[in-house]
Amino acid sequence: MKTSTSVLALATLASALPSRVNKRACDTAVKLSGSENVFKSYTLHANSFYKAEVQAAVGKLTDQSLATAAAKVGDVGSFLWLDTIANIEKLRTELATDIPCKNVLGLVIYDLPGRDCAAKASNGELAVGELPKYKSEYIDVIAGILKEHPNQAFALIIEPDSLPNLVTNINLQTCQQSKQGYEDGVAYALKTLNLPNVVMYVDAGHGGWLGWNDNLKPGAEELAKVYKAAGSPSQVRGISTNIAGWNAFDLTPGEFSGTSDAQYNKAQNEKLYVQLFGDALKTAGHPNHAIVDTGRNAVTGLREAWGNWCNVNGAGFGVRPTSDTGDERVDAFVWGKPGGESDGTSDTSATRYDSFCGKPDAFKPSPEAGEWNQAYFEMLLKNSKPAF
Ligand code: BGC
């Protein structure tokens, strides 16, 4: 009895204490909007989770010069993936650190019901039909935390691959089943996370996906439909492209321009894709600025086919996050996928084994999606351009 009373007393005391204060936080409320490029005035934050993964990797290196180079990777700004309800805790933990006032915290919203409908590697925790849970236990909770931190700037990537899958993979039963939940879920996310201290980029795949001539218009219309269903939220700035992808930004001629079907796709690099898809978005009535993932795109000529997406062997870290893109439509190059984390397992007996992770151009062995792959990280580092 005595023990339980004191435990209760302690718990009450703990909840009454103010949460730890960020010593470097801004002292006034952040006001962002979809009509401005947040990356011009804010730096993408190097979050403590990626930093810790990199630090652990450094500890495993015996080559001193490689270790010195590796340590620098932890200082690169990157997006923090909130890929499960439980991982929302990462956001709380990060917000209890000293994030400089002029840093924007990048988050990936990634937990739709029936996630990754055209592949297996990133199938999520929520089943088709669990939209109420997505809303109340995932989006609402994140929105609550963002509201509690009005002085902190946030940039969100909204649900990688989801709407693009509805455009090109709707022949699959899994994507048909996921469709309603994706559209309603993304609309709900856009509406609920539409806060003054937030800007949002809806994921638009990459040039080798919605960049095909026949996909541009339907792709843009799909995004616009969902954006309008959300009430055309003011904090949507545009799209994210190449997230966890491999495409070069402005390589000319593009990596796959020599293939027999190249005539059907003018978006041969991401710069062209942002122009072409951006034009289609404008026509469809959707904001069209973009952020492009350059985290792992340093080396080209590695993929046997443009659509090969899993742990591409021979890849290297690409250009570091910057708003200096030379292109008005491209707000920033960012690190979306934390380089070193796997895209999917190469274990053929695993439930989430996807055959793309067993292709000849995929690195093996590779652990489950999101898990650290030390050998892959070292490869990215050795092949990075610019070098660390
Ligand atoms: C995985 C996520 C992970 C993310 C970043 C995705 O492919 O499904 O679990 O957080 O990659 O590595």
Residues whose N, C-alpha, C, O or C-beta is under 5 A from the ligand:
A	BS01	BGC	W81 D83 A121 S122 P338 E341 S342 D343 A369 G370
